[in-house]
Amino acid sequence: MSRAFVFPGQGAQTIGMGKALAETYPAAKAVFDEVDAALGENLSGLIWEGDIADLTLTANAQPALMATSLAALRAMQAEGVAVSDAAYVAGHSLGEYSALAAAGALEIGDAARLLRIRGRAMQEAVPVGVGAMAALLGLDFATVSEVAAEAGQGEICQAANDNDPAQVVVSGHKGAVERAVEIAKARGAKRALMLPVSAPFHCALMQPAAEAMHAALAEVSLRAPTVPLVANVRAEAVSDPDTIRALLVEQVTGSVRWRESVAWMAGQGVTEFWEIGAGKALSGMIKRIARDSATRNFGAPEDVASLTA
């Protein structure tokens, strides 16, 4: 059985995530300590006992979700799991940094600092209220791309997240995204709804953030991952550090090709996907992409304990 380890992106955050893991596994607690030290603040306190509005701020959510994923992975390793048990690693948007840290390409502290920079840069790239995102359900990627092009009318509107066969997210100027919602409904979308996000991620409006990440990534040591990374913007495996560095910059303005990434892994023989960290959103998408695949979730001590049951 071939397996892939996958790591969730923004939206999966909850207050208290990872706390039970840290209380049960010293190796998991050490991850949160390492992230706190890297950022010079008590992020773990915010994650476990803070306000959800503060945790949801992009600059906090991104390193917090990475910390939770890596804490879960360290707990799994304490129970005998090895990263080399996976044929591939992959992550959704910020989850790509979690995947790279899991596969030894990035130090956890460096991943935390990069995600703090990334979160702030993405938030600051566009004034609040100028951009928006919307989920269009029941239309495929090709149709949504047509919808986005029609909705643009001189503004930016892009298919940003190709999540699964029936869920594509568009991103861009608020007016253009609102037009896309109406056009999608007219095209037969089952649902089309604006998302409660603070910035229009994964579109050309994020170019200032891409430039910030280009500068930040140039300062960080990035090694070849011990397990190939299936990159968001390529939807295929990469291992060369210079290529990965360039793709992490491209990812800020490029589409997250999650549907194609999962389909590619399934085409390479992956039959089991382990979602490591907060929530179960990726597992739901995977079930709609690779219907014959199995999924498991690891975000709590009981999930980890099931490895040795």
Residue pairs with C-beta under 8 A, 6 or more apart in sequence:
1 271
1 272
2 87
2 268
2 269
2 270
2 271
2 272
3 85
3 86
3 87
3 270
3 271
3 272
3 273
3 274
4 86
4 87
4 88
4 89
4 90
4 230
4 265
4 270
4 272
4 273
4 274
5 73
5 83
5 86
5 88
5 89
5 90
5 99
5 102
5 227
5 274
5 276
6 89
6 90
6 91
6 92
6 95
6 99
6 273
6 274
6 275
6 276
6 282
6 286
7 66
7 69
7 89
7 90
7 91
7 92
7 95
7 96
7 98
7 99
7 102
7 275
7 276
7 277
7 282
8 65
8 69
8 91
8 92
8 95
8 98
8 275
8 277
8 278
8 279
8 281
8 282
9 65
9 91
9 92
9 93
9 94
9 95
9 256
10 58
10 61
10 62
10 65
10 93
10 94
10 201
11 279
11 281
12 65
12 277
12 278
12 279
12 281
13 52
13 55
13 56
13 61
13 64
13 65
13 278
14 52
14 278
14 279
15 47
15 48
15 49
15 50
15 51
15 52
15 55
16 47
16 48
16 49
17 47
17 64
17 68
17 277
17 278
17 299
18 28
18 32
18 47
18 48
18 67
18 68
18 71
18 72
18 278
18 299
19 47
19 48
20 300
20 301
21 28
21 68
21 71
21 72
21 75
21 299
21 300
21 301
21 304
22 28
22 29
22 31
22 32
22 44
22 71
23 29
24 75
24 301
24 304
25 71
25 74
25 75
25 78
25 301
25 304
27 74
27 75
27 77
27 78
28 71
28 72
28 74
28 75
28 78
29 71
30 74
31 67
31 70
31 71
31 74
31 108
32 43
32 44
32 47
32 67
32 71
33 44
34 108
34 109
34 112
35 43
35 44
35 63
35 66
35 67
35 108
35 109
35 112
36 42
36 43
36 44
37 109
38 108
38 109
38 110
38 112
38 113
39 63
39 112
39 113
39 116
43 60
43 63
43 64
43 67
43 112
44 67
46 54
46 55
46 60
46 64
47 55
47 64
47 67
47 68
54 60
55 61
55 64
57 119
57 123
57 198
58 119
58 120
58 122
58 123
58 198
58 199
59 116
59 119
59 120
59 123
60 119
61 94
61 119
62 94
62 97
62 115
62 116
62 118
62 119
63 111
63 112
63 115
63 116
63 119
65 94
65 95
65 98
65 277
65 278
66 94
66 95
66 97
66 98
66 101
66 108
66 111
66 112
66 115
67 108
67 112
68 277
68 278
68 299
69 91
69 95
69 98
69 102
69 276
69 277
69 278
70 98
70 101
70 102
70 108
70 111
72 276
72 277
72 298
72 299
72 303
72 304
73 81
73 83
73 102
73 276
73 298
75 298
75 301
75 304
76 276
76 298
76 304
76 307
77 83
78 304
79 304
79 305
79 307
79 308
80 307
80 308
81 307
83 89
83 102
83 103
83 104
83 226
83 227
84 226
84 227
86 227
86 274
87 227
87 228
87 265
87 268
87 269
87 270
88 227
88 228
88 229
88 230
88 237
88 265
88 268
88 270
89 99
89 100
89 102
89 103
89 225
89 227
89 228
89 229
89 230
90 96
90 99
90 229
90 230
90 231
90 232
90 261
90 262
90 265
91 97
91 98
91 99
91 100
91 232
92 232
92 256
92 258
92 281
92 282
93 161
93 201
93 202
93 232
93 251
93 256
94 115
94 118
94 119
95 277
95 282
96 229
96 231
96 232
96 248
96 251
97 106
97 111
97 114
97 115
97 118
97 248
98 111
98 276
98 277
99 225
99 229
100 106
100 111
100 222
100 225
100 229
100 244
101 107
101 108
101 111
102 276
103 225
103 226
103 227
103 229
104 223
104 225
104 226
105 222
105 223
105 224
105 225
105 226
105 229
105 241
105 244
106 114
106 220
106 222
106 223
107 221
110 220
110 221
113 216
113 220
114 213
114 216
114 217
114 220
117 212
117 213
117 216
118 209
118 212
118 213
118 216
118 252
121 208
121 209
121 212
121 213
121 252
122 199
122 201
122 206
122 209
122 252
123 198
123 199
124 208
124 209
125 199
125 205
125 206
125 207
125 208
125 209
126 199
126 200
126 205
126 206
128 198
128 199
129 174
130 173
130 174
130 200
130 205
131 171
131 172
131 173
131 174
131 177
131 199
131 200
131 203
131 205
132 171
132 172
132 173
132 174
132 177
132 178
132 194
132 195
132 197
132 200
133 160
133 169
133 170
133 171
133 177
133 194
133 195
133 197
133 200
133 201
134 169
134 170
134 177
134 178
134 180
134 181
134 184
134 192
134 193
134 194
134 195
135 167
135 168
135 169
135 191
135 192
135 193
135 195
136 144
136 147
136 167
136 168
136 169
136 170
136 180
136 181
136 184
136 189
136 191
136 192
137 166
137 167
137 189
137 190
137 191
137 192
138 166
138 188
138 189
138 190
138 191
139 147
139 166
139 168
139 184
139 187
139 188
139 189
140 165
140 166
140 168
141 159
141 162
141 168
141 259
143 187
144 159
144 168
144 170
144 184
145 159
147 170
147 180
147 183
147 184
147 187
148 157
148 158
148 159
148 170
148 172
148 176
148 180
149 157
150 179
150 180
150 183
151 157
151 170
151 176
151 177
151 179
151 180
151 183
152 172
152 176
153 176
153 179
155 172
155 173
155 175
155 176
156 172
156 173
156 176
156 200
156 203
156 204
156 205
157 170
157 171
157 172
157 173
157 176
157 177
157 179
157 180
157 203
158 170
158 171
158 172
158 202
158 203
158 204
158 255
159 168
159 169
159 170
159 255
160 169
160 170
160 171
160 200
160 201
160 202
160 203
160 255
160 256
161 168
161 169
161 171
161 202
161 255
161 256
161 258
162 168
162 255
162 256
162 257
162 258
162 259
162 260
163 169
163 256
163 258
163 259
163 285
164 258
164 259
164 284
164 285
164 286
164 288
164 289
165 259
165 288
165 289
166 190
166 288
167 285
167 288
169 195
170 177
170 180
171 177
171 200
171 201
171 202
171 203
171 205
172 180
172 200
172 203
172 204
172 205
173 200
173 205
177 194
177 200
178 194
180 192
181 192
181 193
181 194
182 192
184 192
185 192
199 206
200 206
202 251
202 252
202 253
202 254
202 255
202 256
203 253
204 253
206 252
206 253
207 253
209 252
209 253
210 249
210 250
210 252
210 253
213 248
213 249
213 252
214 249
217 245
217 248
217 249
218 245
222 241
222 244
222 245
223 241
224 239
224 240
224 241
225 239
225 244
228 237
228 238
228 239
229 237
229 238
229 239
229 244
230 236
230 237
230 238
230 261
230 264
230 265
231 237
231 238
231 244
231 247
231 251
231 261
232 247
232 251
232 254
232 255
232 256
232 257
232 258
232 261
233 247
233 250
233 251
233 254
233 255
233 256
233 257
234 247
234 257
235 257
235 260
235 261
235 263
235 264
236 261
236 264
237 264
237 268
238 244
238 247
258 282
258 285
258 289
259 285
259 289
262 273
262 285
262 286
262 289
262 290
263 289
263 290
265 273
265 290
266 289
266 290
266 292
266 293
270 290
270 293
271 292
271 293
271 294
272 293
272 294
272 295
272 296
273 282
273 283
273 286
273 290
273 293
273 294
273 295
273 296
274 295
274 296
274 297
274 298
275 282
275 283
275 286
275 295
275 296
275 297
275 298
275 299
276 298
276 299
277 298
277 299
278 299
279 299
280 297
283 295
283 297
286 293
286 295
287 293
287 295
296 303
297 303
298 304
